C-alpha cells in the first residue's frame, strides 16, 4: 500500500537513487504447505541446519564481487556490491532470510537463498562461501523459487 508521497526533482530515478534495499525470503518448514500463504513462501519440509546457514551468511556480509550469485544474463558493468546484513530469523515453522544491501544483481537474493539452503541441507559446507565468491555462477547453489521473495523497503 502507498503510505506517503513526496514531490521530487524531475530527474529523480527511483532505482538509481536508492542507497539501500531490504528484502526478505520466507520459508515454511512444516510438513504440509501453508494453505493461505503458499503463494508467498517456499514450502521446504526438510530439516535445515540453521547454524551452518548463519555461519555461511556471515561470510557473505561486506563488499564482495557477487558475480557467482547473479544470472548469466546480467549485463551489469560491475558485480561488486555491499551486503550490509544477512540475517536468518526463525519462529515456529517460519524461517526468514533478511537481506540488506546497497544494491542487488539480477536474481542475487534468490541465488544467495538457494546456496544457503544447500548449506542448510548439508550439501555444501558453510565454509564454501569464500570459494564460491571467487568462482563462477556454476559454483553457487540453485535459484530459489520466486514466491518466497519480497521487497520490504527501499531507502533513499
C-alpha positions as a Markdown table, in Angstrom:
| # | Residue | x | y | z |
|---|---|---|---|---|
| 1 | Unk | 0.0 | 0.0 | 0.0 |
| 2 | Unk | 1.2 | 3.5 | -0.6 |
| 3 | Unk | 1.5 | 5.2 | 2.7 |
| 4 | Unk | 3.2 | 8.5 | 1.7 |
| 5 | Unk | 4.2 | 10.5 | -1.4 |
| 6 | Unk | 6.7 | 13.3 | -1.8 |
| 7 | Unk | 7.4 | 15.7 | -4.6 |
| 8 | Unk | 10.9 | 15.1 | -6.1 |
| 9 | Unk | 13.2 | 16.6 | -8.7 |
| 10 | Unk | 12.2 | 15.8 | -12.3 |
| 11 | Unk | 15.5 | 13.9 | -12.8 |
| 12 | Unk | 14.8 | 11.7 | -9.8 |
| 13 | Unk | 15.2 | 8.0 | -10.6 |
| 14 | Unk | 13.7 | 5.5 | -8.1 |
| 15 | Unk | 16.1 | 2.7 | -8.9 |
| 16 | Unk | 19.4 | 4.6 | -9.3 |
| 17 | Unk | 18.8 | 7.0 | -6.3 |
| 18 | Unk | 18.3 | 4.1 | -3.9 |
| 19 | Unk | 21.0 | 3.9 | -1.2 |
| 20 | Unk | 19.9 | 0.5 | 0.2 |
| 21 | Unk | 17.3 | -2.1 | -0.3 |
| 22 | Unk | 15.8 | -4.6 | 2.1 |
| 23 | Unk | 14.4 | -8.0 | 1.0 |
| 24 | Unk | 13.0 | -11.0 | 2.9 |
| 25 | Unk | 12.8 | -14.6 | 1.7 |
| 26 | Unk | 10.2 | -16.6 | 3.6 |
| 27 | Unk | 10.4 | -20.4 | 4.0 |
| 28 | Unk | 7.7 | -22.5 | 5.6 |
| 29 | Unk | 9.3 | -25.7 | 7.1 |
| 30 | Unk | 6.2 | -27.5 | 8.4 |
| 31 | Unk | 5.3 | -30.9 | 6.9 |
| 32 | Unk | 2.4 | -29.5 | 4.9 |
| 33 | Unk | 2.1 | -26.4 | 2.8 |
| 34 | Unk | 0.6 | -23.3 | 4.4 |
| 35 | Unk | -2.9 | -23.0 | 2.9 |
| 36 | Unk | -3.2 | -19.3 | 3.0 |
| 37 | Unk | 0.4 | -18.2 | 2.3 |
| 38 | Unk | 1.6 | -20.9 | -0.1 |
| 39 | Unk | 1.9 | -18.4 | -3.0 |
| 40 | Unk | 4.1 | -16.1 | -0.8 |
| 41 | Unk | 6.6 | -18.5 | 0.6 |
| 42 | Unk | 8.7 | -21.5 | -0.2 |
| 43 | Unk | 7.5 | -24.8 | 1.3 |
| 44 | Unk | 10.5 | -26.8 | 2.3 |
| 45 | Unk | 9.6 | -29.5 | 4.8 |
| 46 | Unk | 13.2 | -31.0 | 5.1 |
| 47 | Unk | 15.2 | -30.3 | 8.3 |
| 48 | Unk | 17.8 | -27.4 | 7.9 |
| 49 | Unk | 21.0 | -26.8 | 9.8 |
| 50 | Unk | 20.3 | -23.1 | 10.5 |
| 51 | Unk | 23.5 | -22.6 | 12.5 |
| 52 | Unk | 25.5 | -23.7 | 9.4 |
| 53 | Unk | 23.4 | -21.3 | 7.3 |
| 54 | Unk | 24.2 | -18.5 | 9.8 |
| 55 | Unk | 27.9 | -19.2 | 9.5 |
| 56 | Unk | 27.7 | -19.2 | 5.7 |
| 57 | Unk | 25.7 | -16.0 | 5.7 |
| 58 | Unk | 28.2 | -14.2 | 7.9 |
| 59 | Unk | 30.9 | -14.9 | 5.2 |
| 60 | Unk | 28.8 | -13.1 | 2.6 |
| 61 | Unk | 28.3 | -9.8 | 4.5 |
| 62 | Unk | 30.5 | -7.0 | 3.3 |
| 63 | Unk | 31.7 | -5.7 | 0.0 |
| 64 | Unk | 32.3 | -8.6 | -2.4 |
| 65 | Unk | 32.2 | -9.4 | -6.1 |
| 66 | Unk | 28.9 | -11.3 | -6.3 |
| 67 | Unk | 29.3 | -12.5 | -9.9 |
| 68 | Unk | 28.7 | -16.0 | -8.7 |
| 69 | Unk | 25.3 | -15.0 | -7.4 |
| 70 | Unk | 23.8 | -13.4 | -10.5 |
| 71 | Unk | 22.1 | -14.6 | -13.6 |
| 72 | Unk | 24.4 | -15.2 | -16.6 |
| 73 | Unk | 22.1 | -12.9 | -18.5 |
| 74 | Unk | 23.1 | -9.9 | -16.3 |
| 75 | Unk | 24.6 | -7.1 | -18.3 |
| 76 | Unk | 25.7 | -5.0 | -15.3 |
| 77 | Unk | 29.1 | -3.3 | -15.6 |
| 78 | Unk | 30.2 | -4.1 | -12.1 |
| 79 | Unk | 29.1 | -7.1 | -9.9 |
| 80 | Unk | 30.7 | -5.6 | -6.8 |
| 81 | Unk | 28.0 | -5.0 | -4.1 |
| 82 | Unk | 27.9 | -4.4 | -0.4 |
| 83 | Unk | 25.7 | -6.7 | 1.6 |
| 84 | Unk | 25.2 | -4.8 | 4.9 |
| 85 | Unk | 23.3 | -7.6 | 6.6 |
| 86 | Unk | 22.1 | -11.1 | 6.0 |
| 87 | Unk | 20.1 | -12.5 | 8.9 |
| 88 | Unk | 18.3 | -15.7 | 9.5 |
| 89 | Unk | 15.2 | -15.4 | 11.7 |
| 90 | Unk | 13.1 | -18.3 | 12.8 |
| 91 | Unk | 9.9 | -18.6 | 14.7 |
| 92 | Unk | 7.9 | -21.9 | 14.8 |
| 93 | Unk | 7.8 | -23.3 | 11.2 |
| 94 | Unk | 8.8 | -20.0 | 9.7 |
| 95 | Unk | 12.4 | -19.3 | 8.5 |
| 96 | Unk | 13.1 | -15.9 | 7.1 |
| 97 | Unk | 16.3 | -14.7 | 5.4 |
| 98 | Unk | 16.6 | -10.9 | 5.7 |
| 99 | Unk | 18.9 | -9.1 | 3.2 |
| 100 | Unk | 20.0 | -5.5 | 3.2 |
| 101 | Unk | 22.4 | -4.2 | 0.6 |
| 102 | Unk | 23.4 | -1.2 | -1.4 |
| 103 | Unk | 22.1 | -2.9 | -4.5 |
| 104 | Unk | 21.3 | -6.4 | -5.7 |
| 105 | Unk | 22.2 | -8.0 | -9.0 |
| 106 | Unk | 19.6 | -9.9 | -11.1 |
| 107 | Unk | 18.4 | -12.9 | -9.1 |
| 108 | Unk | 21.1 | -12.3 | -6.5 |
| 109 | Unk | 18.8 | -12.7 | -3.4 |
| 110 | Unk | 17.3 | -15.9 | -4.8 |
| 111 | Unk | 20.7 | -17.4 | -5.7 |
| 112 | Unk | 22.0 | -16.5 | -2.2 |
| 113 | Unk | 18.9 | -18.2 | -0.7 |
| 114 | Unk | 19.4 | -21.3 | -2.9 |
| 115 | Unk | 23.0 | -21.5 | -1.9 |
| 116 | Unk | 22.2 | -21.1 | 1.8 |
| 117 | Unk | 19.6 | -23.7 | 1.6 |
| 118 | Unk | 22.2 | -26.1 | 0.1 |
| 119 | Unk | 24.3 | -25.4 | 3.2 |
| 120 | Unk | 21.3 | -26.0 | 5.5 |
| 121 | Unk | 20.5 | -29.3 | 3.8 |
| 122 | Unk | 24.2 | -30.4 | 4.3 |
| 123 | Unk | 25.0 | -30.5 | 0.6 |
| 124 | Unk | 27.5 | -27.6 | 0.9 |
| 125 | Unk | 29.8 | -26.8 | 3.8 |
| 126 | Unk | 29.3 | -23.3 | 5.3 |
| 127 | Unk | 33.0 | -22.6 | 4.7 |
| 128 | Unk | 32.5 | -23.0 | 0.9 |
| 129 | Unk | 31.1 | -19.4 | 0.6 |
| 130 | Unk | 34.6 | -17.8 | 0.3 |
| 131 | Unk | 35.4 | -20.1 | -2.6 |
| 132 | Unk | 32.0 | -19.6 | -4.2 |
| 133 | Unk | 32.5 | -15.8 | -4.2 |
| 134 | Unk | 35.8 | -16.3 | -6.1 |
| 135 | Unk | 34.3 | -18.8 | -8.6 |
| 136 | Unk | 31.7 | -18.6 | -11.4 |
| 137 | Unk | 27.9 | -18.9 | -11.3 |
| 138 | Unk | 28.1 | -22.7 | -11.5 |
| 139 | Unk | 29.7 | -22.9 | -8.1 |
| 140 | Unk | 26.7 | -21.3 | -6.3 |
| 141 | Unk | 23.5 | -23.1 | -5.4 |
| 142 | Unk | 20.3 | -23.2 | -7.4 |
| 143 | Unk | 18.0 | -20.3 | -8.0 |
| 144 | Unk | 15.3 | -20.4 | -5.2 |
| 145 | Unk | 11.7 | -20.1 | -6.4 |
| 146 | Unk | 10.4 | -16.5 | -6.7 |
| 147 | Unk | 7.3 | -16.9 | -4.4 |
| 148 | Unk | 9.3 | -16.6 | -1.2 |
| 149 | Unk | 11.0 | -13.2 | -2.1 |
| 150 | Unk | 9.5 | -9.9 | -1.1 |
| 151 | Unk | 11.0 | -6.4 | -1.3 |
| 152 | Unk | 10.5 | -4.9 | 2.1 |
| 153 | Unk | 11.9 | -1.4 | 1.8 |
| 154 | Unk | 13.9 | 1.0 | -0.4 |
| 155 | Unk | 16.0 | 3.6 | 1.4 |
| 156 | Unk | 16.9 | 6.8 | -0.3 |
